[in-house]
Amino acid sequence: MTLGEILERLEREREGAARYNATAPVAAVLASVIEDLRPLAQGPKKPARAEGMMTAKEIAQEFEVGRNWPYDHQKELGGVKLGGALRFPRARVTQYLRRRS
């Protein structure tokens, strides 16, 4: 049974409990469980973007350097792989470019 199927079943149970005015707060409990489970049924969220990290494209646009420049200088810029993509700490990029000027 999938999470979606469980949610559908709980929704039917909640509706039935509410329709028959269940003496215990069954409908309220089921509604609470459904509310907690619904986000899980929608699948994983996109990974949160690391605060203060930039892509090579963002560096090229913001600092007016060539698109390959961040890759050529990834060691100096502190480039790290996050989720399979190369990211650069904004502070380190800014510091490197300031020193270079």
N, CA, C and O atoms as a GROMACS GRO file, in nm:
protein
  404
    1MET      N    1   0.085  -0.117   0.000
    1MET     CA    2   0.000   0.000   0.000
    1MET      C    3   0.090   0.124   0.000
    1MET      O    4   0.184   0.135   0.079
    2THR      N    5   0.060   0.215  -0.089
    2THR     CA    6   0.142   0.336  -0.098
    2THR      C    7   0.093   0.440   0.002
    2THR      O    8  -0.017   0.430   0.057
    3LEU      N    9   0.175   0.540   0.023
    3LEU     CA   10   0.137   0.649   0.113
    3LEU      C   11   0.012   0.720   0.062
    3LEU      O   12  -0.074   0.760   0.140
    4GLY      N   13   0.004   0.737  -0.069
    4GLY     CA   14  -0.114   0.800  -0.128
    4GLY      C   15  -0.241   0.721  -0.099
    4GLY      O   16  -0.345   0.779  -0.069
    5GLU      N   17  -0.232   0.589  -0.108
    5GLU     CA   18  -0.347   0.502  -0.079
    5GLU      C   19  -0.385   0.510   0.068
    5GLU      O   20  -0.503   0.512   0.102
    6ILE      N   21  -0.284   0.516   0.154
    6ILE     CA   22  -0.312   0.530   0.299
    6ILE      C   23  -0.384   0.661   0.324
    6ILE      O   24  -0.482   0.665   0.400
    7LEU      N   25  -0.338   0.768   0.262
    7LEU     CA   26  -0.402   0.898   0.279
    7LEU      C   27  -0.548   0.895   0.232
    7LEU      O   28  -0.636   0.949   0.299
    8GLU      N   29  -0.572   0.833   0.118
    8GLU     CA   30  -0.710   0.823   0.067
    8GLU      C   31  -0.798   0.747   0.165
    8GLU      O   32  -0.911   0.788   0.192
    9ARG      N   33  -0.746   0.638   0.218
    9ARG     CA   34  -0.824   0.558   0.314
    9ARG      C   35  -0.853   0.638   0.441
    9ARG      O   36  -0.965   0.638   0.491
   10LEU      N   37  -0.750   0.708   0.493
   10LEU     CA   38  -0.770   0.790   0.612
   10LEU      C   39  -0.871   0.901   0.587
   10LEU      O   40  -0.952   0.934   0.674
   11GLU      N   41  -0.867   0.959   0.468
   11GLU     CA   42  -0.962   1.065   0.433
   11GLU      C   43  -1.105   1.010   0.435
   11GLU      O   44  -1.195   1.076   0.486
   12ARG      N   45  -1.125   0.892   0.380
   12ARG     CA   46  -1.259   0.829   0.384
   12ARG      C   47  -1.303   0.802   0.527
   12ARG      O   48  -1.418   0.826   0.564
   13GLU      N   49  -1.210   0.751   0.609
   13GLU     CA   50  -1.241   0.723   0.749
   13GLU      C   51  -1.279   0.851   0.823
   13GLU      O   52  -1.372   0.853   0.903
   14ARG      N   53  -1.206   0.959   0.795
   14ARG     CA   54  -1.233   1.087   0.861
   14ARG      C   55  -1.372   1.138   0.823
   14ARG      O   56  -1.448   1.184   0.907
   15GLU      N   57  -1.402   1.129   0.693
   15GLU     CA   58  -1.534   1.173   0.647
   15GLU      C   59  -1.645   1.091   0.711
   15GLU      O   60  -1.749   1.145   0.750
   16GLY      N   61  -1.623   0.960   0.722
   16GLY     CA   62  -1.722   0.873   0.784
   16GLY      C   63  -1.740   0.906   0.931
   16GLY      O   64  -1.853   0.911   0.980
   17ALA      N   65  -1.631   0.929   1.002
   17ALA     CA   66  -1.639   0.962   1.145
   17ALA      C   67  -1.712   1.094   1.164
   17ALA      O   68  -1.792   1.108   1.256
   18ALA      N   69  -1.684   1.191   1.079
   18ALA     CA   70  -1.750   1.321   1.091
   18ALA      C   71  -1.899   1.308   1.058
   18ALA      O   72  -1.982   1.371   1.124
   19ARG      N   73  -1.933   1.227   0.959
   19ARG     CA   74  -2.071   1.210   0.916
   19ARG      C   75  -2.156   1.146   1.027
   19ARG      O   76  -2.273   1.179   1.042
   20TYR      N   77  -2.096   1.054   1.103
   20TYR     CA   78  -2.169   0.986   1.209
   20TYR      C   79  -2.149   1.049   1.346
   20TYR      O   80  -2.186   0.991   1.448
   21ASN      N   81  -2.090   1.170   1.347
   21ASN     CA   82  -2.068   1.241   1.472
   21ASN      C   83  -2.006   1.151   1.578
   21ASN      O   84  -2.061   1.134   1.687
   22ALA      N   85  -1.893   1.093   1.545
   22ALA     CA   86  -1.823   1.003   1.637
   22ALA      C   87  -1.805   1.071   1.772
   22ALA      O   88  -1.771   1.189   1.778
   23THR      N   89  -1.829   0.997   1.880
   23THR     CA   90  -1.820   1.056   2.013
   23THR      C   91  -1.677   1.092   2.050
   23THR      O   92  -1.654   1.194   2.114
   24ALA      N   93  -1.582   1.010   2.009
   24ALA     CA   94  -1.442   1.045   2.032
   24ALA      C   95  -1.400   1.138   1.919
   24ALA      O   96  -1.463   1.141   1.813
   25PRO      N   97  -1.296   1.215   1.941
   25PRO     CA   98  -1.253   1.308   1.836
   25PRO      C   99  -1.179   1.236   1.722
   25PRO      O  100  -1.071   1.277   1.681
   26VAL      N  101  -1.241   1.128   1.673
   26VAL     CA  102  -1.177   1.047   1.570
   26VAL      C  103  -1.151   1.130   1.445
   26VAL      O  104  -1.042   1.124   1.387
   27ALA      N  105  -1.249   1.206   1.403
   27ALA     CA  106  -1.233   1.286   1.282
   27ALA      C  107  -1.118   1.385   1.298
   27ALA      O  108  -1.041   1.407   1.204
   28ALA      N  109  -1.106   1.445   1.416
   28ALA     CA  110  -0.998   1.542   1.440
   28ALA      C  111  -0.862   1.473   1.438
   28ALA      O  112  -0.765   1.528   1.384
   29VAL      N  113  -0.853   1.354   1.496
   29VAL     CA  114  -0.727   1.280   1.497
   29VAL      C  115  -0.689   1.241   1.355
   29VAL      O  116  -0.574   1.257   1.314
   30LEU      N  117  -0.785   1.190   1.279
   30LEU     CA  118  -0.756   1.152   1.142
   30LEU      C  119  -0.714   1.273   1.058
   30LEU      O  120  -0.622   1.264   0.977
   31ALA      N  121  -0.781   1.385   1.078
   31ALA     CA  122  -0.745   1.507   1.004
   31ALA      C  123  -0.602   1.549   1.036
   31ALA      O  124  -0.528   1.592   0.947
   32SER      N  125  -0.563   1.536   1.161
   32SER     CA  126  -0.428   1.571   1.202
   32SER      C  127  -0.324   1.478   1.137
   32SER      O  128  -0.220   1.523   1.089
   33VAL      N  129  -0.355   1.349   1.136
   33VAL     CA  130  -0.264   1.251   1.075
   33VAL      C  131  -0.253   1.278   0.925
   33VAL      O  132  -0.143   1.275   0.869
   34ILE      N  133  -0.365   1.305   0.860
   34ILE     CA  134  -0.364   1.334   0.717
   34ILE      C  135  -0.280   1.458   0.689
   34ILE      O  136  -0.201   1.460   0.594
   35GLU      N  137  -0.296   1.560   0.769
   35GLU     CA  138  -0.220   1.684   0.751
   35GLU      C  139  -0.071   1.658   0.763
   35GLU      O  140   0.008   1.716   0.688
   36ASP      N  141  -0.031   1.572   0.856
   36ASP     CA  142   0.110   1.539   0.875
   36ASP      C  143   0.166   1.454   0.760
   36ASP      O  144   0.282   1.469   0.722
   37LEU      N  145   0.084   1.365   0.706
   37LEU     CA  146   0.131   1.274   0.602
   37LEU      C  147   0.126   1.332   0.461
   37LEU      O  148   0.204   1.290   0.375
   38ARG      N  149   0.036   1.426   0.436
   38ARG     CA  150   0.017   1.478   0.300
   38ARG      C  151   0.147   1.528   0.237
   38ARG      O  152   0.173   1.495   0.121
   39PRO      N  153   0.230   1.607   0.306
   39PRO     CA  154   0.354   1.651   0.242
   39PRO      C  155   0.445   1.536   0.201
   39PRO      O  156   0.517   1.547   0.102
   40LEU      N  157   0.443   1.427   0.276
   40LEU     CA  158   0.526   1.313   0.242
   40LEU      C  159   0.479   1.246   0.114
   40LEU      O  160   0.560   1.193   0.038
   41ALA      N  161   0.349   1.248   0.089
   41ALA     CA  162   0.294   1.184  -0.029
   41ALA      C  163   0.325   1.264  -0.155
   41ALA      O  164   0.317   1.210  -0.266
   42GLN      N  165   0.359   1.389  -0.141
   42GLN     CA  166   0.387   1.475  -0.256
   42GLN      C  167   0.529   1.457  -0.306
   42GLN      O  168   0.568   1.522  -0.403
   43GLY      N  169   0.606   1.371  -0.243
   43GLY     CA  170   0.741   1.343  -0.289
   43GLY      C  171   0.843   1.434  -0.223
   43GLY      O  172   0.808   1.528  -0.152
   44PRO      N  173   0.969   1.404  -0.248
   44PRO     CA  174   1.074   1.482  -0.184
   44PRO      C  175   1.080   1.624  -0.238
   44PRO      O  176   1.052   1.650  -0.355
   45LYS      N  177   1.115   1.714  -0.150
   45LYS     CA  178   1.132   1.853  -0.190
   45LYS      C  179   1.266   1.867  -0.259
   45LYS      O  180   1.356   1.784  -0.241
   46LYS      N  181   1.279   1.972  -0.336
   46LYS     CA  182   1.409   2.003  -0.394
   46LYS      C  183   1.505   2.032  -0.280
   46LYS      O  184   1.466   2.091  -0.180
   47PRO      N  185   1.628   1.992  -0.295
   47PRO     CA  186   1.723   2.023  -0.189
   47PRO      C  187   1.733   2.174  -0.168
   47PRO      O  188   1.735   2.252  -0.263
   48ALA      N  189   1.740   2.211  -0.046
   48ALA     CA  190   1.751   2.353  -0.015
   48ALA      C  191   1.884   2.405  -0.068
   48ALA      O  192   1.986   2.337  -0.062
   49ARG      N  193   1.880   2.524  -0.118
   49ARG     CA  194   2.002   2.585  -0.171
   49ARG      C  195   2.088   2.628  -0.053
   49ARG      O  196   2.041   2.692   0.040
   50ALA      N  197   2.214   2.592  -0.059
   50ALA     CA  198   2.307   2.629   0.047
   50ALA      C  199   2.320   2.781   0.048
   50ALA      O  200   2.348   2.844  -0.054
   51GLU      N  201   2.302   2.838   0.164
   51GLU     CA  202   2.308   2.982   0.181
   51GLU      C  203   2.448   3.034   0.149
   51GLU      O  204   2.547   2.978   0.197
   52GLY      N  205   2.455   3.138   0.070
   52GLY     CA  206   2.583   3.200   0.040
   52GLY      C  207   2.665   3.128  -0.065
   52GLY      O  208   2.782   3.162  -0.084
   53MET      N  209   2.608   3.029  -0.133
   53MET     CA  210   2.680   2.955  -0.235
   53MET      C  211   2.634   3.002  -0.373
   53MET      O  212   2.518   3.037  -0.392
   54MET      N  213   2.727   3.000  -0.467
   54MET     CA  214   2.698   3.048  -0.602
   54MET      C  215   2.732   2.940  -0.704
   54MET      O  216   2.818   2.855  -0.681
   55THR      N  217   2.664   2.945  -0.817
   55THR     CA  218   2.698   2.859  -0.929
   55THR      C  219   2.803   2.931  -1.014
   55THR      O  220   2.824   3.051  -1.000
   56ALA      N  221   2.866   2.856  -1.103
   56ALA     CA  222   2.964   2.916  -1.194
   56ALA      C  223   2.895   3.021  -1.282
   56ALA      O  224   2.952   3.126  -1.310
   57LYS      N  225   2.775   2.991  -1.325
   57LYS     CA  226   2.699   3.085  -1.409
   57LYS      C  227   2.672   3.216  -1.336
   57LYS      O  228   2.686   3.324  -1.393
   58GLU      N  229   2.634   3.205  -1.208
   58GLU     CA  230   2.608   3.326  -1.128
   58GLU      C  231   2.735   3.409  -1.112
   58GLU      O  232   2.731   3.532  -1.119
   59ILE      N  233   2.847   3.342  -1.089
   59ILE     CA  234   2.974   3.413  -1.075
   59ILE      C  235   3.006   3.487  -1.205
   59ILE      O  236   3.042   3.605  -1.203
   60ALA      N  237   2.994   3.416  -1.318
   60ALA     CA  238   3.024   3.476  -1.448
   60ALA      C  239   2.939   3.599  -1.474
   60ALA      O  240   2.989   3.701  -1.522
   61GLN      N  241   2.811   3.591  -1.441
   61GLN     CA  242   2.720   3.704  -1.465
   61GLN      C  243   2.747   3.819  -1.368
   61GLN      O  244   2.758   3.935  -1.411
   62GLU      N  245   2.757   3.788  -1.241
   62GLU     CA  246   2.770   3.894  -1.140
   62GLU      C  247   2.904   3.964  -1.144
   62GLU      O  248   2.912   4.086  -1.125
   63PHE      N  249   3.011   3.888  -1.168
   63PHE     CA  250   3.144   3.946  -1.163
   63PHE      C  251   3.204   3.970  -1.302
   63PHE      O  252   3.320   4.008  -1.315
   64GLU      N  253   3.122   3.948  -1.405
   64GLU     CA  254   3.163   3.973  -1.543
   64GLU      C  255   3.295   3.905  -1.579
   64GLU      O  256   3.389   3.968  -1.627
   65VAL      N  257   3.298   3.776  -1.554
   65VAL     CA  258   3.411   3.693  -1.593
   65VAL      C  259   3.358   3.588  -1.690
   65VAL      O  260   3.237   3.568  -1.701
   66GLY      N  261   3.448   3.521  -1.760
   66GLY     CA  262   3.406   3.418  -1.853
   66GLY      C  263   3.335   3.303  -1.782
   66GLY      O  264   3.356   3.279  -1.664
   67ARG      N  265   3.253   3.235  -1.857
   67ARG     CA  266   3.175   3.125  -1.799
   67ARG      C  267   3.263   3.013  -1.744
   67ARG      O  268   3.226   2.948  -1.646
   68ASN      N  269   3.377   2.989  -1.806
   68ASN     CA  270   3.467   2.884  -1.759
   68ASN      C  271   3.562   2.930  -1.649
   68ASN      O  272   3.626   2.847  -1.583
   69TRP      N  273   3.571   3.058  -1.627
   69TRP     CA  274   3.664   3.112  -1.528
   69TRP      C  275   3.646   3.049  -1.390
   69TRP      O  276   3.746   3.010  -1.329
   70PRO      N  277   3.524   3.037  -1.337
   70PRO     CA  278   3.509   2.974  -1.204
   70PRO      C  279   3.563   2.831  -1.200
   70PRO      O  280   3.622   2.790  -1.100
   71TYR      N  281   3.543   2.756  -1.307
   71TYR     CA  282   3.593   2.618  -1.311
   71TYR      C  283   3.746   2.616  -1.314
   71TYR      O  284   3.810   2.533  -1.250
   72ASP      N  285   3.803   2.710  -1.390
   72ASP     CA  286   3.949   2.718  -1.399
   72ASP      C  287   4.013   2.757  -1.266
   72ASP      O  288   4.130   2.727  -1.242
   73HIS      N  289   3.936   2.824  -1.180
   73HIS     CA  290   3.988   2.872  -1.052
   73HIS      C  291   3.916   2.809  -0.932
   73HIS      O  292   3.915   2.866  -0.823
   74GLN      N  293   3.858   2.692  -0.952
   74GLN     CA  294   3.776   2.633  -0.847
   74GLN      C  295   3.852   2.609  -0.717
   74GLN      O  296   3.794   2.622  -0.609
   75LYS      N  297   3.979   2.575  -0.724
   75LYS     CA  298   4.056   2.551  -0.602
   75LYS      C  299   4.072   2.682  -0.524
   75LYS      O  300   4.050   2.685  -0.403
   76GLU      N  301   4.111   2.788  -0.591
   76GLU     CA  302   4.129   2.918  -0.526
   76GLU      C  303   3.998   2.974  -0.472
   76GLU      O  304   3.995   3.045  -0.371
   77LEU      N  305   3.889   2.942  -0.541
   77LEU     CA  306   3.757   2.994  -0.502
   77LEU      C  307   3.687   2.906  -0.399
   77LEU      O  308   3.579   2.942  -0.351
   78GLY      N  309   3.746   2.793  -0.365
   78GLY     CA  310   3.685   2.704  -0.265
   78GLY      C  311   3.567   2.626  -0.320
   78GLY      O  312   3.473   2.595  -0.246
   79GLY      N  313   3.570   2.594  -0.448
   79GLY     CA  314   3.460   2.520  -0.510
   79GLY      C  315   3.439   2.384  -0.444
   79GLY      O  316   3.535   2.312  -0.417
   80VAL      N  317   3.313   2.350  -0.419
   80VAL     CA  318   3.278   2.221  -0.359
   80VAL      C  319   3.160   2.160  -0.435
   80VAL      O  320   3.075   2.232  -0.489
   81LYS      N  321   3.156   2.028  -0.437
   81LYS     CA  322   3.043   1.958  -0.500
   81LYS      C  323   2.929   1.948  -0.400
   81LYS      O  324   2.946   1.896  -0.290
   82LEU      N  325   2.813   1.999  -0.439
   82LEU     CA  326   2.692   1.989  -0.357
   82LEU      C  327   2.582   1.930  -0.444
   82LEU      O  328   2.541   1.991  -0.543
   83GLY      N  329   2.537   1.813  -0.409
   83GLY     CA  330   2.431   1.749  -0.487
   83GLY      C  331   2.472   1.723  -0.631
   83GLY      O  332   2.389   1.727  -0.721
   84GLY      N  333   2.600   1.697  -0.652
   84GLY     CA  334   2.648   1.668  -0.787
   84GLY      C  335   2.684   1.791  -0.868
   84GLY      O  336   2.732   1.777  -0.981
   85ALA      N  337   2.664   1.909  -0.814
   85ALA     CA  338   2.695   2.033  -0.886
   85ALA      C  339   2.804   2.110  -0.811
   85ALA      O  340   2.812   2.104  -0.688
   86LEU      N  341   2.885   2.180  -0.884
   86LEU     CA  342   2.991   2.259  -0.824
   86LEU      C  343   2.935   2.392  -0.776
   86LEU      O  344   2.869   2.463  -0.851
   87ARG      N  345   2.963   2.425  -0.651
   87ARG     CA  346   2.918   2.552  -0.592
   87ARG      C  347   3.037   2.622  -0.529
   87ARG      O  348   3.135   2.559  -0.491
   88PHE      N  349   3.027   2.755  -0.519
   88PHE     CA  350   3.136   2.836  -0.468
   88PHE      C  351   3.084   2.928  -0.358
   88PHE      O  352   2.978   2.988  -0.373
   89PRO      N  353   3.157   2.939  -0.246
   89PRO     CA  354   3.114   3.029  -0.139
   89PRO      C  355   3.131   3.175  -0.185
   89PRO      O  356   3.239   3.217  -0.225
   90ARG      N  357   3.021   3.249  -0.177
   90ARG     CA  358   3.020   3.388  -0.223
   90ARG      C  359   3.130   3.470  -0.158
   90ARG      O  360   3.199   3.547  -0.225
   91ALA      N  361   3.148   3.456  -0.028
   91ALA     CA  362   3.248   3.536   0.044
   91ALA      C  363   3.388   3.509  -0.010
   91ALA      O  364   3.467   3.601  -0.026
   92ARG      N  365   3.417   3.383  -0.038
   92ARG     CA  366   3.551   3.349  -0.088
   92ARG      C  367   3.572   3.401  -0.229
   92ARG      O  368   3.682   3.448  -0.262
   93VAL      N  369   3.470   3.394  -0.312
   93VAL     CA  370   3.479   3.446  -0.449
   93VAL      C  371   3.505   3.597  -0.444
   93VAL      O  372   3.594   3.648  -0.513
   94THR      N  373   3.427   3.666  -0.363
   94THR     CA  374   3.441   3.812  -0.350
   94THR      C  375   3.581   3.847  -0.300
   94THR      O  376   3.645   3.937  -0.353
   95GLN      N  377   3.627   3.776  -0.199
   95GLN     CA  378   3.759   3.801  -0.140
   95GLN      C  379   3.869   3.778  -0.245
   95GLN      O  380   3.962   3.858  -0.257
   96TYR      N  381   3.858   3.669  -0.319
   96TYR     CA  382   3.959   3.638  -0.420
   96TYR      C  383   3.964   3.747  -0.527
   96TYR      O  384   4.072   3.792  -0.566
   97LEU      N  385   3.847   3.788  -0.574
   97LEU     CA  386   3.844   3.890  -0.678
   97LEU      C  387   3.894   4.025  -0.629
   97LEU      O  388   3.958   4.098  -0.704
   98ARG      N  389   3.867   4.059  -0.504
   98ARG     CA  390   3.917   4.185  -0.445
   98ARG      C  391   4.069   4.185  -0.442
   98ARG      O  392   4.133   4.283  -0.478
   99ARG      N  393   4.126   4.074  -0.397
   99ARG     CA  394   4.272   4.063  -0.387
   99ARG      C  395   4.337   4.069  -0.526
   99ARG      O  396   4.448   4.121  -0.542
  100ARG      N  397   4.266   4.015  -0.623
  100ARG     CA  398   4.317   4.008  -0.759
  100ARG      C  399   4.315   4.143  -0.829
  100ARG      O  400   4.392   4.165  -0.922
  101SER      N  401   4.229   4.233  -0.786
  101SER     CA  402   4.213   4.364  -0.850
  101SER      C  403   4.327   4.456  -0.818
  101SER      O  404   4.329   4.570  -0.864
   0.00000   0.00000   0.00000
